[in-house]
Amino acid sequence: MSDWLFRGARLLDPVAGTETAGDLLVVDRRIAAIGPALEGPAGATLVEAEGRLLAPGLIDAGVFRTDVE
């Protein structure tokens, strides 16, 4: 299965310099949506990610941000 819904993650955007809470939807191994209260397709794997850091599109977040607790 290549569809995933990460719910309630801390979403980091180093280009914009923002960090917000929200959901991230991956469909067919590509980011399909980022936002609050997203709905995934039937059969998507749900990951409760509250309090976890996600940096969509970054390969190695440790290179860009080292002050994460």
C-alpha positions as CSV (number, residue, x, y, z in Angstrom):
1,M,0.0,0.0,0.0
2,S,1.4,3.4,-1.0
3,D,-1.3,5.6,0.5
4,W,-0.6,7.1,3.9
5,L,-2.3,9.7,6.1
6,F,-0.2,11.3,8.8
7,R,-2.5,12.9,11.3
8,G,-1.6,15.8,13.6
9,A,2.1,16.1,12.9
10,R,4.4,19.1,13.3
11,L,4.9,20.1,9.7
12,L,8.2,21.9,9.1
13,D,8.8,24.1,6.1
14,P,12.4,25.4,6.2
15,V,12.0,27.6,3.1
16,A,9.0,29.5,4.6
17,G,10.4,29.2,8.1
18,T,7.2,27.8,9.4
19,E,6.2,25.0,11.7
20,T,2.5,24.2,12.0
21,A,0.3,21.3,13.2
22,G,-1.6,19.5,10.5
23,D,-2.1,16.4,8.4
24,L,-0.1,15.1,5.4
25,L,-1.6,12.8,2.8
26,V,0.6,10.6,0.6
27,V,-1.0,9.0,-2.4
28,D,0.9,6.7,-4.8
29,R,4.2,7.7,-3.0
30,R,3.7,11.4,-3.7
31,I,2.5,14.2,-1.4
32,A,-1.1,14.8,-2.3
33,A,-2.2,17.3,0.3
34,I,-1.1,19.1,3.4
35,G,-3.6,20.8,5.8
36,P,-5.9,20.4,8.8
37,A,-8.4,17.5,9.1
38,L,-7.6,15.7,5.8
39,E,-9.5,12.6,4.7
40,G,-7.5,9.8,3.2
41,P,-8.7,7.4,0.5
42,A,-10.2,4.1,1.5
43,G,-7.5,1.7,2.6
44,A,-4.9,4.4,3.4
45,T,-2.6,3.6,6.3
46,L,-3.3,6.0,9.1
47,V,-0.4,7.2,11.2
48,E,-1.2,9.1,14.4
49,A,1.7,11.6,14.3
50,E,0.8,14.1,17.0
51,G,3.9,15.6,18.4
52,R,6.1,14.1,15.7
53,L,8.1,16.3,13.2
54,L,7.5,15.9,9.5
55,A,9.5,17.8,6.9
56,P,7.7,17.0,3.6
57,G,10.0,16.9,0.7
58,L,13.3,16.9,2.7
59,I,15.6,14.0,2.5
60,D,17.7,14.6,5.7
61,A,16.0,17.1,8.0
62,G,19.0,16.9,10.4
63,V,21.0,18.9,7.8
64,F,18.6,21.8,7.9
65,R,17.4,21.9,11.5
66,T,19.4,20.9,14.5
67,D,17.4,22.6,17.3
68,V,14.5,20.1,17.4
69,E,13.8,18.7,20.9
